[in-house]
Amino acid sequence: MKREKPNFIIVGSGISGPSLALFLKRAGYGVRLMESYSRPAEDIGGALQISPNGMKVMRELGLTSEILQIGTLSDEMIFRNHTGKVLSMIPNGSVSRFGESAIVVSRARFHLLLLEAAEKEGIPTEYGKKFSDAEFPLDGGVIAKFDDGSSVEADFLIGADGNHSKVRNFLFPNFPKPEYTGILNAGGFIPSEVIPEKYYKRGPIHFTFGPEGFFGFAACGNTKDTSWMWWSNIPSEKELTRDEMDSIDDESWRNKILEIHKGWHAPIERIIQTSPTILKGNVHDLRSLPKWGNDKVLLIGDAAHVMSPHTGQGASMALEDSHTLFLLLERSNSVPEAFRDFETIRRPRVERIIEESRRNGNRKKKLSPIGCWIRDVFLTLALPSFAKKGQDWMYRYEGIK
């Protein structure tokens, strides 16, 4: 007799939750998506890159054409110093090498795309569901509880609720917490007319390194007022609390960023000056957790492996997680076995990328003139070779053997 497939509760706040829900629903699993956001995606800031490895998963989901409609193909990375000198120009993956192109897209629009796909598939989705704790009845299953007093019961629980995962804190209250990396992050969106024509080939991502800090900008879609994204990494020994962050108004934050990037090549100062809003946050990572779950609960995405944004792999790792877990569930003898295999398979890859992201972030901290010269020489002479080798292992994803 054919075994009935189990039911899953997915506690989500980003990419891995709805993408996993789509895979499971299509394969006949019971799935219910509980989103911590109070409304679909509208209050998620910033933009992100989906690398060729992540785009392979989007193709498996059948959503390639949809994401191409809202994002921008990214075929090149251009590295400069703060004077505007081009240090390196590197292909950002390629269809011929990796089977897919990279895409840059608004985080909010991408999240909404996944949620809309889940809705079309008939996946029950509830919003404003902030996880509080869980119970494990003696007769099996798991009951997830939420701050609003509601609860949901299923056979298994997936924690896909991001960097500061409440599912992770419930499971492992004494485990390491995400670690501040010494960098503050700012960013925003600008309309296309702010960008000079010389930069207007919409494929490249532009990276600029200075004596202190870092600045990047790229095209990220076809909506007029948010068609370009920008971000600034600011070295800071002190991590800002949420109250401290909220107390800094946009103009004060804008002035702080302008001070860091004063005199940097055009159009950096103009981008900062004309950005309608300034997004801000601390940059964290979490190099390793002792465990990612137990027989009833599994952490995926940033809940399991927090990575800083300096490799542009956060979204792609979340997508890989959802696809790998789905494949393991389909071939394993039991869900607990799939959970254990998932951690064994995924841990070496994601932890390698976390370390690579940390090293990249260290190049954005305050440097002496000699340090800047050494960094520029590295970016000019060594980066093209290092980048090719890095892409060869980072951009290749083939599921599981």
C-alpha positions as CSV (number, residue, x, y, z in Angstrom):
1,M,0.0,0.0,0.0
2,K,1.3,3.4,-0.9
3,R,2.4,5.4,2.1
4,E,0.6,8.7,2.8
5,K,2.9,11.7,2.6
6,P,3.3,13.7,5.8
7,N,2.2,17.3,6.5
8,F,4.5,20.2,7.2
9,I,4.2,23.6,8.9
10,I,6.7,26.0,7.4
11,V,7.4,29.1,9.6
12,G,8.8,31.6,7.1
13,S,9.9,35.2,6.6
14,G,11.8,35.1,3.3
15,I,12.7,32.9,0.3
16,S,13.3,29.4,1.6
17,G,9.8,29.0,3.1
18,P,7.6,29.7,0.0
19,S,10.0,28.0,-2.3
20,L,10.0,24.8,-0.2
21,A,6.2,25.0,0.1
22,L,5.9,25.0,-3.7
23,F,8.1,21.9,-4.1
24,L,6.3,20.0,-1.4
25,K,2.8,20.9,-2.5
26,R,3.5,19.8,-6.1
27,A,4.8,16.5,-4.8
28,G,1.7,15.8,-2.8
29,Y,2.8,16.7,0.7
30,G,0.5,18.6,3.0
31,V,2.0,22.0,3.6
32,R,0.9,25.2,5.4
33,L,2.9,28.4,5.3
34,M,3.0,30.7,8.3
35,E,4.6,34.1,7.4
36,S,5.8,36.4,10.1
37,Y,5.3,39.5,8.0
38,S,2.0,41.2,8.5
39,R,1.4,41.6,4.8
40,P,2.9,40.0,1.7
41,A,6.5,41.3,1.1
42,E,5.8,45.0,1.0
43,D,8.0,45.9,4.0
44,I,11.0,43.9,3.0
45,G,13.8,46.3,1.9
46,G,16.7,46.2,-0.4
47,A,17.6,44.1,-3.4
48,L,19.5,40.9,-4.0
49,Q,21.3,38.8,-6.6
50,I,20.1,35.3,-7.6
51,S,23.2,33.6,-9.0
52,P,23.2,30.9,-11.7
53,N,23.0,28.2,-9.0
54,G,19.8,29.8,-7.5
55,M,18.4,30.3,-11.0
56,K,18.6,26.6,-11.6
57,V,16.2,26.1,-8.7
58,M,13.9,28.9,-10.1
59,R,13.8,26.9,-13.4
60,E,12.9,23.7,-11.4
61,L,10.0,25.8,-9.9
62,G,8.9,26.9,-13.4
63,L,9.3,30.5,-12.5
64,T,12.1,31.6,-14.8
65,S,10.0,33.8,-17.1
66,E,8.3,35.4,-14.1
67,I,11.5,36.5,-12.5
68,L,12.9,37.8,-15.8
69,Q,9.9,40.1,-15.9
70,I,10.8,41.7,-12.6
71,G,14.6,41.6,-12.5
72,T,17.6,42.5,-14.6
73,L,20.1,40.0,-16.1
74,S,23.5,40.6,-14.6
75,D,26.3,39.5,-16.8
76,E,29.3,41.4,-15.4
77,M,31.0,42.7,-12.3
78,I,33.0,45.9,-12.5
79,F,35.4,46.7,-9.7
80,R,36.8,50.3,-9.1
81,N,38.6,52.2,-6.5
82,H,37.1,55.4,-5.1
83,T,38.8,57.6,-7.7
84,G,36.9,55.7,-10.4
85,K,39.9,53.7,-11.7
86,V,38.7,50.4,-13.1
87,L,40.6,47.6,-11.3
88,S,38.8,44.5,-12.8
89,M,35.9,43.5,-15.0
90,I,34.7,39.9,-14.4
91,P,31.9,37.9,-16.0
92,N,29.1,37.3,-13.5
93,G,28.7,33.6,-14.5
94,S,27.4,32.7,-17.9
95,V,24.8,30.4,-19.5
96,S,27.5,28.5,-21.3
97,R,29.5,27.7,-18.1
98,F,26.7,27.3,-15.6
99,G,23.5,26.8,-17.5
100,E,21.8,30.0,-16.2
101,S,22.4,33.7,-15.9
102,A,22.5,35.8,-12.7
103,I,19.5,38.1,-11.9
104,V,19.4,41.2,-9.7
105,V,15.9,41.9,-8.3
106,S,14.1,43.8,-5.6
107,R,13.8,41.6,-2.5
108,A,10.2,42.6,-1.9
109,R,9.2,41.8,-5.5
110,F,10.9,38.5,-5.5
111,H,9.3,37.5,-2.2
112,L,6.0,38.5,-3.5
113,L,6.5,36.5,-6.7
114,L,7.1,33.3,-4.6
115,L,4.1,34.0,-2.4
116,E,1.8,34.6,-5.4
117,A,3.0,31.3,-6.9
118,A,2.2,29.6,-3.6
119,E,-1.3,31.2,-3.6
120,K,-1.9,29.9,-7.2
121,E,-1.0,26.4,-6.0
122,G,-3.6,26.6,-3.3
123,I,-1.0,26.6,-0.4
124,P,-2.7,27.8,2.8
125,T,-0.7,30.9,3.8
126,E,-1.3,33.1,6.9
127,Y,0.5,36.4,7.7
128,G,1.5,38.1,10.9
129,K,2.3,34.7,12.4
130,K,5.2,35.2,14.8
131,F,6.4,31.9,16.1
132,S,6.6,31.6,19.9
133,D,7.2,28.0,20.8
134,A,6.1,24.4,20.0
135,E,4.8,21.3,21.7
136,F,5.4,17.7,20.8
137,P,2.4,15.5,21.7
138,L,3.1,12.0,22.9
139,D,1.0,10.6,20.0
140,G,3.4,12.2,17.5
141,G,3.5,15.4,15.4
142,V,4.3,18.9,16.4
143,I,2.1,21.9,17.5
144,A,3.5,25.3,16.5
145,K,2.3,28.2,18.6
146,F,2.3,31.9,17.7
147,D,2.3,35.2,19.5
148,D,-1.3,35.9,18.7
149,G,-2.4,32.8,20.6
150,S,-3.1,30.7,17.6
151,S,-1.6,27.3,16.9
152,V,-1.2,24.8,14.0
153,E,-0.5,21.1,14.2
154,A,1.3,18.9,11.6
155,D,3.7,16.0,11.4
156,F,6.8,18.2,11.1
157,L,7.9,21.8,11.4
158,I,10.3,23.7,9.2
159,G,12.0,26.8,10.6
160,A,12.6,29.1,7.6
161,D,12.3,32.4,9.6
162,G,15.6,34.1,8.8
163,N,18.7,35.5,10.5
164,H,17.1,35.9,13.9
165,S,15.0,32.8,13.8
166,K,12.6,32.3,16.6
167,V,12.4,28.6,15.8
168,R,16.2,28.3,16.2
169,N,16.0,30.2,19.5
170,F,13.3,27.9,20.7
171,L,15.1,24.7,19.7
172,F,18.6,25.7,20.8
173,P,18.4,28.6,23.3
174,N,22.0,28.1,24.3
175,F,23.5,27.9,20.8
176,P,25.6,30.7,19.3
177,K,23.7,33.7,18.1
178,P,24.4,35.6,14.8
179,E,27.6,37.6,15.1
180,Y,28.0,41.2,14.2
181,T,30.8,41.4,11.6
182,G,31.9,45.0,12.2
183,I,30.0,46.5,9.2
184,L,26.8,48.6,9.0
185,N,24.8,48.4,5.9
186,A,22.8,51.1,4.2
187,G,21.0,51.2,0.9
188,G,18.0,52.1,-1.2
189,F,16.5,52.5,-4.6
190,I,16.8,55.3,-7.2
191,P,15.2,56.0,-10.6
192,S,17.2,55.3,-13.7
193,E,17.7,59.0,-14.6
194,V,20.1,59.4,-11.6
195,I,22.6,57.1,-13.4
196,P,24.8,58.6,-16.0
197,E,24.7,57.2,-19.5
198,K,28.2,55.8,-19.3
199,Y,27.0,53.3,-16.6
200,Y,23.7,52.5,-18.3
201,K,24.4,49.1,-19.8
202,R,22.1,47.5,-17.4
203,G,23.9,44.2,-16.9
204,P,26.9,45.1,-14.7
205,I,27.0,45.3,-11.0
206,H,29.3,48.1,-10.0
207,F,31.6,47.7,-6.9
208,T,33.7,50.5,-5.5
209,F,36.3,50.2,-2.7
210,G,37.7,53.2,-0.8
211,P,40.0,53.9,2.1
212,E,37.0,53.2,4.4
213,G,33.9,51.5,3.4
214,F,32.4,50.2,0.1
215,F,29.7,51.2,-2.3
216,G,27.8,49.2,-4.9
217,F,25.0,49.9,-7.4
218,A,23.2,47.9,-10.1
219,A,20.0,47.8,-12.2
220,C,17.4,45.6,-10.5
221,G,14.2,45.7,-12.5
222,N,11.8,47.6,-14.7
223,T,9.8,49.7,-12.2
224,K,10.7,53.3,-12.8
225,D,11.3,54.5,-9.2
226,T,13.1,51.4,-8.1
227,S,14.9,50.4,-11.2
228,W,18.4,50.7,-9.7
229,M,19.6,49.6,-6.3
230,W,22.5,50.9,-4.2
231,W,24.2,49.8,-1.0
232,S,27.0,51.1,1.2
233,N,29.0,49.0,3.7
234,I,30.3,51.2,6.6
235,P,32.9,49.9,9.0
236,S,31.9,50.4,12.6
237,E,33.1,48.7,15.8
238,K,29.8,49.3,17.4
239,E,26.7,47.3,16.5
240,L,23.6,49.5,16.6
241,T,20.6,48.4,18.6
242,R,17.1,48.5,17.0
243,D,16.3,51.6,19.1
244,E,19.5,53.3,18.1
245,M,18.8,52.4,14.4
246,D,15.2,53.8,14.6
247,S,16.4,57.0,16.3
248,I,18.5,58.0,13.3
249,D,16.4,59.8,10.8
250,D,17.0,59.5,7.0
251,E,18.8,62.8,6.7
252,S,21.2,62.1,9.5
253,W,21.9,58.6,8.1
254,R,22.3,60.2,4.6
255,N,24.9,62.6,5.9
256,K,26.8,59.9,7.7
257,I,27.0,57.9,4.4
258,L,27.9,61.0,2.4
259,E,30.8,61.7,4.9
260,I,32.2,58.2,4.3
261,H,31.9,58.5,0.5
262,K,32.9,62.2,0.1
263,G,34.9,62.8,-3.1
264,W,34.3,59.3,-4.4
265,H,33.7,58.9,-8.2
266,A,30.5,59.9,-9.8
267,P,27.6,59.1,-9.5
268,I,28.0,57.9,-5.9
269,E,27.3,61.1,-4.0
270,R,24.4,61.9,-6.3
271,I,22.9,58.4,-5.8
272,I,23.0,59.0,-2.0
273,Q,21.7,62.5,-2.2
274,T,18.7,61.6,-4.4
275,S,17.7,58.3,-2.8
276,P,14.1,58.9,-1.4
277,T,14.6,56.6,1.6
278,I,17.7,55.1,3.3
279,L,17.6,51.5,4.5
280,K,19.9,50.6,7.3
281,G,21.0,47.6,9.3
282,N,23.8,45.6,10.9
283,V,25.7,42.9,9.0
284,H,25.7,39.5,10.7
285,D,26.8,36.0,10.1
286,L,26.7,32.7,11.9
287,R,29.6,30.6,11.0
288,S,28.4,27.3,12.4
289,L,25.6,25.8,14.5
290,P,26.2,22.5,16.3
291,K,22.9,21.1,15.0
292,W,20.2,22.2,12.5
293,G,17.3,20.4,14.1
294,N,15.9,17.2,15.5
295,D,13.6,14.4,14.3
296,K,10.6,16.7,14.2
297,V,12.0,20.2,13.4
298,L,14.5,21.4,10.8
299,L,16.1,24.8,10.2
300,I,16.7,25.9,6.6
301,G,17.9,29.0,4.9
302,D,19.2,31.8,7.1
303,A,17.7,30.1,10.2
304,A,20.3,27.4,9.8
305,H,23.2,29.4,8.3
306,V,23.4,33.2,8.5
307,M,25.7,34.6,5.9
308,S,26.8,38.2,5.3
309,P,25.9,39.6,1.8
310,H,29.5,39.9,0.5
311,T,29.2,36.9,-1.9
312,G,25.7,37.6,-3.0
313,Q,24.7,34.0,-2.2
314,G,22.1,34.4,0.5
315,A,19.1,34.0,-1.7
316,S,20.7,31.3,-3.8
317,M,21.6,29.2,-0.7
318,A,18.0,29.5,0.5
319,L,16.7,28.3,-2.9
320,E,19.3,25.4,-2.9
321,D,18.1,24.4,0.6
322,S,14.5,24.2,-0.4
323,H,15.3,22.1,-3.5
324,T,17.8,19.8,-1.8
325,L,15.4,19.1,1.1
326,F,12.6,18.3,-1.3
327,L,14.8,15.8,-3.2
328,L,15.9,14.2,0.0
329,L,12.3,13.8,1.3
330,E,11.4,12.1,-2.0
331,R,14.2,9.5,-1.8
332,S,14.6,8.9,1.9
333,N,12.9,6.1,4.0
334,S,11.7,8.6,6.6
335,V,11.5,12.4,7.2
336,P,14.0,12.2,10.1
337,E,16.5,10.5,7.8
338,A,16.0,13.3,5.2
339,F,16.5,15.9,7.9
340,R,19.8,14.3,9.0
341,D,21.0,13.9,5.4
342,F,20.1,17.5,4.6
343,E,22.4,18.8,7.3
344,T,25.2,16.4,6.3
345,I,25.0,17.4,2.6
346,R,24.4,21.1,3.0
347,R,26.7,22.1,5.9
348,P,30.1,22.0,4.1
349,R,28.9,24.1,1.2
350,V,27.1,26.8,3.1
351,E,29.8,27.1,5.8
352,R,32.5,27.5,3.1
353,I,30.4,30.3,1.6
354,I,30.0,32.0,5.0
355,E,33.8,32.1,5.4
356,E,34.2,33.4,1.9
357,S,31.7,36.2,2.7
358,R,33.5,37.1,5.9
359,R,36.8,37.4,4.0
360,N,35.2,39.6,1.4
361,G,33.8,41.8,4.0
362,N,37.1,42.3,5.7
363,R,38.3,44.0,2.4
364,K,35.7,46.7,3.1
365,K,37.1,47.9,6.4
366,K,39.3,50.9,7.1
367,L,42.7,50.7,5.4
368,S,45.9,52.7,5.4
369,P,47.1,54.1,2.0
370,I,49.5,51.1,1.7
371,G,46.6,48.8,2.6
372,C,44.5,50.4,-0.2
373,W,47.3,50.0,-2.7
374,I,47.8,46.3,-1.8
375,R,44.0,45.7,-2.1
376,D,43.9,47.5,-5.5
377,V,46.8,45.4,-6.8
378,F,45.0,42.2,-5.6
379,L,41.8,43.3,-7.3
380,T,43.6,44.0,-10.5
381,L,46.0,41.1,-10.8
382,A,44.6,38.3,-8.7
383,L,40.9,38.8,-8.5
384,P,40.1,37.6,-12.1
385,S,41.7,34.2,-11.4
386,F,40.3,33.9,-7.9
387,A,36.8,34.9,-9.1
388,K,36.8,32.3,-11.9
389,K,37.8,29.5,-9.4
390,G,35.3,30.8,-6.9
391,Q,32.5,30.8,-9.4
392,D,33.4,27.3,-10.6
393,W,32.4,25.9,-7.2
394,M,29.9,28.5,-6.0
395,Y,27.8,28.8,-9.1
396,R,27.5,25.1,-9.8
397,Y,24.6,23.3,-8.2
398,E,23.3,19.9,-9.4
399,G,21.0,19.0,-6.6
400,I,22.0,15.7,-5.0
401,K,23.6,12.6,-6.5
